[in-house]
Amino acid sequence: MTTLQRAKGYAKAHPLALDAALAAGVLACMVAGSFVDPHNPDGVTWGLRTPDPLSLVLMTLGAAALIFRRRAPRTVLALACACSLTESVTGDPRAPVAMCAVLALYTVASTTDRPTTWRIGLLTMTVLTGTAMVAGPLPWYAQENLAIFAWTGIGATAGDAVRSRRAFIQAIRERAERAERTREEEARRRVAEERLRIARDLHDVVAHHIALVNVQAGVAAHVMDKRPDQAKEALSHVREASRSALDELRATVGLLRQSGDPEAPTEPAPGLDRLDELAGTFRNAGLRVEVARADQDTDLPAAVGLAAYRIIQEALTNVQKHAGPEAKAEVSVVRVGPHIEITVLDDGTGDHDRAPTPGGGHGLLGMRERVTALRGTLTTGPRYGGGFRVHAILPIETRTSAPSADAAGGP
């Protein structure tokens, strides 16, 4: 740290000491100026004279007031102007007591707004200069009177310039801080959205495969003694469901890896191209599932395909968990203009109150969040006559994949 930096730090930490040093310097300048006689009677342009004792007292009072210029700038200005006015009327020739008023006016201008600076500055200039011209012992056109007008104007202008510069720097700092806060908030929002998406994927994977494992394990335990072949087949399905769950969990959790971590996930996210495979896992678990497609093999964006797959997966999982052992599910995928419509129906007679409850049951909420993120619509609820219905409408082109109007050449 340089000497200048240490001095600046000390001045900021001890402003009163800085003002006291400034007042001492101003007093020294005024006392030195009071010994100079610009109107030498011997014909010499400049000469020496003995200052008047009253002028020395006024200079001391004005300089002492400057010590408190930061705490009470307007009071200090009034006291300095009073000393200057007294000296202007009584001094002959005049001592430079107006220097205190100039510095006090600078302080007021640097700590207030521009309209106030204009009012106080014009009032100070008018009062000091007018009093010196009208009531002073020197002729009204003397250079000392014009100097008071000029120096008070310079003091007010300099203070206003310093205040404007401080305000400009403060505005730049506030904009920088605001921009930094905005970047941090945007980063936190994106992290929260990514966490929510990963949480939905984990819920869908775990709920689906654990439900299959539970059903198949129950079948194996029921037929283990009487039909070992069927029990072996059920255990085989349990193993396949467990392996599939582990693979999907590995792929999902792999998204949380750091950039330098090995074994980054390379398997693409599931989509409607795996719908038959998904239905087959539920059929192996004993659920009757019929699939009807009229989407003309539409090539969906990855986000839309993943959302459609997860919606069907969660809906069928809910059928298996809530609709009863004899339930039948119907899945339809239909292309309707710029949308893809997904419908999952069941005719179950079980507990269809599938709203999320504290501590669990977030499947429907996860569906709705997925659909809302793609600007689609989701309708769920009991069917007339029994059963449950899940109906989702997803836009085929998402906001990121849709071409802009300018690029397409039209609105």
N, C-alpha and C positions, 0 to 999 in steps of 0.2 A: 504494500500500500504506500503510495507516494505521500509527500508532505501536503500537497494540495488536497488530496482525497481525505486525509486525516483532518485537515482544517475544515473542509466542508462537513464532515461528519460531526465535528465538535460544534460547528455553528448551528446545525439542525438540532443537536441535542441541547444546546444552551442558547436559545434565541435572545434571552434578556442580556446575556453577556455580549452578544454581537451588537445589540442595539446600544448598549453602554459604550462600546468601543466606537461605534459610529457617532454617537453624541459627542464623545471626546474629540474625535477628528473634526466634526463640524464646529465645535467651540474653538478649537485651535485655528481653523481657517478664518472664523469671524473675528477673533481677537487680532490675528495677523493683519486682516484687512482693515481693521479699525485704526491701525497706525498709519495707513496710507492716506494722503490728502490729494485727491484728484484736482483740487482747485488751489494750487499753491499761490499765495499772494505775491511771491517774489518773481513771478513770471515763468517759473519752471512748471512743466506739465504735471509732474508727479513730485510729491514731497512727503515728509514725515510730519506727524502731528501727535498730540497726546489725546487719547480717546476720553470721552466724557464718562465719569463714573456711572451715571445712569445707564449709558449704553452698555457698559460692561455687565451691569446687573441684568439688563434685559437679555443680553446674549446668553448669560449663564442660565437664566430661567428658561429661555427657549430651547437651549441645548438639553437641559435636564428633562424637559417634557418629552423630548424625542426618545428617551429610554423606554417610555410606556406606549410608543406609537402602535405596537401590535395589539395591545390589550384594549386601548380606547382611542382608535385613530381619529374620530371626529372631535373628541374632547381635546386631544393634543393639537389638532389643527386650529381649534378655536383659541387655545392658549397661545400658540405660536403667532396667530394673526393679531391677537391683542398686544403681544410684545412688539410686533412689527409696526402696528399702528401707533403705539406710544412712541416708539423710536422715530417714526416718520414725522411726527408732529413736533417733538422736542429736540431731536438731534440736529446739529449744525457744525460741520457737514455730517451727512447721514452715515451711520455704521451699518454693515450688511446683516442686520438682524432678520431680514426677509428670507435668508437662506433656510432658517428653521421652518418657516411657513411653506416654502417650496417642497422640502422633504416631507412635511406632514401631509401636504396635498397629494404628493406622489403615493404615499401610503394609503390614503383614503381611496384614490382612484384604482389602486391595485387590489383592493379588497371589497369593492362594491361593483354594481352594474354600471353600464354606460350612461343611461339616463341620469342616474344620481351623480355620476362623475361630471356630466355636462352642467347640471344645476349648481353643484358645489364649486366646480372649477370656475364657472363664469361669475358666481357670487364673490369668490375669493379674489379673482383678478380685478373685478370692478371695485370692490371695497378698498383693497390695498392701493391700487393705482390711483383711484379717484381721490382717496384721502391724501396720498402723497402729493398729488398735483394741486389740490385745492387748499389744504391746510398746512402743507409742509413749508419750511423756510426757503427751500430752493425754488427757482422758477418752474412753472408747470412743465416746460419743455425740456427740463434737465434730463441728461442721459440716465441718471439713477432712477427716475420715475419710469422711463420707458423700459429699463432693465427689469424692474419689478413686473411689469406686464408680460415681458417676454419669458422670464424665468418661471413665473407661475403657470403660464401656458405650456411650457416645456415639461414641467413637473406633472401636470394633469395628463398630458398626452403620453408621456413615458409610463405612468402608472396604468393607464388604460391599455397600452400595448402589452405590458407584462401580464395584466389580467387576461387579455385575449389569448396570449400564448399559453398560459397555464390551462385555460379552459379547453383550448385545442388539444393540448397533450393529454388532458384528462379524458376528453372524448375519444381519442385514439385508444387509450388504455381500456376504457370501458367497452369499446367495440371489439378489441382483441379478447378481453375476458369473456364477452358475450359469445363471440365466435368459438372460443375454447369450450365454454359450457355447452354450446349447441353440438359441437363435435362429440363431446363426452356423452351427452344425452342420446345422440343418434347411435353411438357405439353401444350404449347400454340397451337401447331399444332393440337393436339387431341381435344382440346376444340373448335377450329375453325371448325374441321370436324364434331363434334357433333352438333354444332350450325347450320351448313349448312344442316345436315340431318334433324334436327328438323324443320328448316325453310321449307324444301321441303315437309315434312309431313303436316305441317300447311297449306301450299299453296294448296296441293292436297285436303285436307279435306275441306277447306273453299271454294275453287273454285267449287268443285263438288257439295256440298250440297247447297251452295248459288245459283248456277245456277238452281238446281232443285226447290228450293223455289221460285225463280223468275218466272220460267215457270208456276208452279202450281198456284202461286198467280195471275198471269195474266189470267190463265184459269178461276179461281174462279171469278175474277172481271168481266170477259166477259159474263159468263153464270149465274151470281148471280140472275138476275131478271127473266129470262126465264126458266132456268133449275136449280132450287135450289138443286136438288139431286146431279147433277153433280158438282155443286159448293161445296157442302158439301164433296163430295169424294175428290175433289182437295185440299180442306183445310185439309182433313185427311192426304193426302200425304205430305202437307206442314208440318204438325205436326210431322209425322214420319221422314221426312228428317231433320227437326230441332233437334229432339231428337237424331237421329243418329250422326249429326254433333257435338252436345254437348258431346256425349259419346266419340267420337274419339278425340275431342279437349281435353277432360279431360284426356284421356289416354296418349295423346302426351305431354301435358303440365306437366303431372305427372312425366315425365322423368326429369324434372328440379327440383324436390323436393330434399331437403337434406336428408341424410341418416336417420335422426331421425324424419322426418315429418310423420304424419299419412296418411293413405289412399293411400299407394303406389299402382300404377296401377298393376292389376293382369290379365287383359284381354289380350290374345295373340294378336300379330299383325295380321292384315288381310292378307290372301293369296288367291291362286286360288280356294281354297275350298269355298270361298264366291263369286265366279264369277257370279253364277246364281242370287244370291241376288243383286249384283251390277247391273247386266243387268236389273233386275226387277225394280229397282228404276228409271232407265232411261225410261223403257217402260211406267211406270206410269206417267212419265213427258211428254209422247207423242212421244218419239223417237223410231223409229223402229230399234230394235237391234236383230241380229241373232248371235248365239254363236255356234261355231263348235270346238270340242276338240278331239285331237288324241294324248294325252299325256300319255295314259295308266295309269291314276291315279298315276303319278310319285310323290314320296314324296320329295318335294323340301326343301332345307334349308330355314330357316325363312327369311334370308336376300333376297334370290332369290324370294321367294313367295311374300314378301312384295313389292319388286321392280316390279314384274310382275303385281300385283294388282294395284299399283299406276300408272303404265304406261297405263293400260287399262282404269282406271278411268279418268286420265287426257285426254287421247285421245277421249273418249266418251264425256267428258265435252266440249272439243274443237269442236266436231261435233255438239253438241247441240247449242253452242254459235255462230259458224261461218258458218256452212254448209247450213243453211236455214231450213224452216219449213217442207219441204217435204223430207228431207234427210233420208237416210237409212244407218245404220252402220252394218258392218260385223266384228265379232271378231273370230279369230282362234288361238288356242293354240296347237302346234304340238311338239312332242318329236322327235328330230333329233340327234341320237347318244348321245354324252355327253352334248347336248345343248337343251334348250327349246326355241322355236321360237314363238313369239307373233306378230300377225298382226292385225291391225285395219284399215279397209277401209271404206270409205263413198263415196256416189255419189252426194254429195251436190253441189250446184251451188253458194254458198255464197262466202264470203271473205275468201280466203284460204291463205292469207298472214299472217301466224301465227308466224312469227319471233318475238323475244322479242324486245320490244320498250322501250325507257326510261320511267320509272315510272310504268311499268306493262308488262304483257305478258311473264311471266317467266316459263310457263308450259313446253314448249319444252326444255328449258335450264335445268329445273329440271329433266326431263326424261333423258337427256344426261348425267347429273352428276350421276344419279343413275346407269345407265348402265355402265359408265366408272368406277365407284367404284367397280363393280363386274367383271371388265375385259371383258365386253361384247361389242356388237356393236349396234348402233342405226342408222336407216335410215328413214328420214322423207322427204316428199315433195309432190307436186301435182301429181295426176294420169293423165295419158293420156286419154283425153276425158272428164275430169271433176272429181272432188272429191279430196280426200287427202288420203295419205297412211302413216301409222306409222308401222315400222317393227323393232323389237328388237330381238336380239339373246343373250341369257343369258346362261352362263355355269351352269350346274346343281350342280357341286361341286365347291365351292368357295375356295379361298386360305386357309382359316382357317379350312374348313371342309374336304378338300381333304387329303387323307392319303399320307404320305411322301413316297418317293421312297425306302428308307431304310426299312421302316416298311412293305412295300409291297413285299420286297424281290427282287426287280428288278428296272431297270431304269424307 
